[in-house]
Amino acid sequence: MRVLVTGGTGYVGSTAVDILLTKGYSISILDDCSMGHSDNVPTGANFVQGSLLNPDDIARALVDCDAVMHFAGKSLVGESVEKPDLYHSVNVDGSRNLLDQMHVAGIKNLVFSSSAATYGEPRQVPIKEDAPTQPTNPYGATKLAIDQMITAESKARGIAAASLRYFNVAGALKSSRGWLAERHNPETHLIPNVLRSTPENPVKIFGTDWPTADGTCVRDYVHVVDLIDAHIKALLSLQLGVHEIYNLGSGDGYSVRQVVAAASAAIGYEIPTIDSPRRAGDPAVLIADISKAEEKLGWVPTHDIQAMVSDTLASFS
């Protein structure tokens, strides 16, 4: 089977490419490298450096493909607030082009890397797939719009699809070419920022009086290797005319102080932090209910927070 991986030079996409290759899949990659890195392209992959906004680029990338894993898109919440039109153009219009070119090429199989940002601030935690979708930022709104397009496409054109919704992906993959890890600029994710914390620039803990066990926010994390395992299991489970949605995560979440403690254990000294006021709009707890993925895909996460932190730290060297 040949799989097109959109966004295949980015953090998550490049990990998917490497794991798929080791499992015997043939790979094509479509990426403009605006968020990724061309040096992530492995030998043996068919690489089209192009954009989802250009249907001809998509058509070239889809040649001889049987399925698509769709990771490409913009994903910074803050930037989406500043540039909502850009996020709609790249994420939504780009995905529309992808679906249309898949139809032209007769490709029916799609796994989409969605987001738990589609839910917004949840009424109940853990969050189930049938929870209300009320995104609180343009990034989440674009992911929801794509999910809705895919649902319509499965009904109208009979595609087989799965959307995987998750909060925070972490960790790294040690491949035969070295570590595939986060290389974001700016870096907005907690774990790499905690590991880079210094006495001169300590990581901020936003709120220490939340109604949680240690007073800090609880968030859901999933190791990038577990995440790609779920994508592959979803690919193998696809059914024509059906669009399934799965939540992915750790199942119980980790507090900010737990993340800092795991990072301190990995690095060998107590990481400096500074207590700061709560940020407006931050929920106390965000955790995904992953029971559907466990039951229907046979997927369970195998890497805990210590593994996520340790792999991220190892990737720095």
Residue, then its C-alpha position, 0 to 999 in steps of 0.5 A: m500500500r502506498v500512503l500519501v503523508t501530507g505534512g510529512t516533513g513536520y514533527v508528527g508527519s515525519t514520525a508517521v513516515d518513518i514508522l510507516l516505512t519500517k512497517g513496509y508501506s510505500i510513502s509519498i510526501l506532500d509538504d511546502c516545508s513552511m512548518g517542517h524541514s526538508d531534511n526529514v525526508p528519508t531515502g525511498a520516499n517520493f517527495v513533492q514539495g508543494s502546497l495543498l492550495n495548489p491542486d496540481d501539487i496534490a494531484r502529483a503527490l497522489v499518483d499511485c497512492d491508495a490512502v492519505m494520512h493528512f497532517a498538513g496545516k497550521s496549528l498555532v492557537g495564538e497565530s490563528v487568533e491573529k490570522p484567522d483568514l490564513y488558517h481558514s485558507v490553509n487548513v480548510d480550503g487546502s483540505r477541500n482541495l485534497l478531498d477533491q483531488m482524492h475524488v479525481a484520483g479515485i482514492k477512498n481512504l483517509v486518516f485525518s489528524s484532527s484536534a481536541a481543540t474542536y471541543g472548546e471548553p468541555r462541560q464534562v471531563p473526560i471528553k467523549e467523542d459525542a461531546p458538544t463541539q464549541p471551539t474557542n479559537p480559529y484553529g479549533a474551528t478550522k479542524l472542526a470544519i474539516d471534520q464536518m467536510i469529511t463527514a459530508e464526503s463520506k456520505a456523498r462520495g463514500i470515502a472511508a475516513a477517520s479523524l483522530r482528536y488529541f490535545n498534546v503530542a510529545g516525545a520523539l522517535k529515535s530512527s535510523r537517521g537520528w531523532l525525529a523531534e519537535r523543532h518549532n519556532p517559536e516553541t509553544h509546547l510545555i515539555p520542551n520549554v520546561l526542559r529548556s528552563t533556566p534560573e534566568n528564564p524559568v518556565k511559568i506555571f500559570g495558576t497554582d490554585w486550580p481545583t486539582a490535586d496539586g493546584t496546577c492545570v491538568r492536561d492530556y498528553v500522548h507520545v508521538v509513537d503511540l499517536i502514529d500507532a493509532h493512525i495506522k490502526a485507524l487506517l486498517s479499520l476504515q470502512l467505505g462510507v463511514h467517518e469515525i472520530y476517535n479521541l486519543g490521549s493518556g486517559d488520565g492526564y498530567s498536571v503541570r507540576q507532574v510534568v515538571a517533576a518528570a522533567s527534573a527526574a530526567i535532567g537530574y536537577e530541579i527545574p526552575t519555575i515561577d508561579s504566575p497568575r492564571r491565564a484567562g480562558d484556561p480550563a482546570v482539566l482537559i482529558a480525553d476519554i479514549s475508551k472508543a479507540e481502545e475498544k474499536l481500534g485495540w489501541v492503548p498508549t504505552h508511553d507515560i509522561q516519563a518516557m515522553v520527557s526522557d525522549t524529548l531530552a534525548s533528542f536535544s543532544 
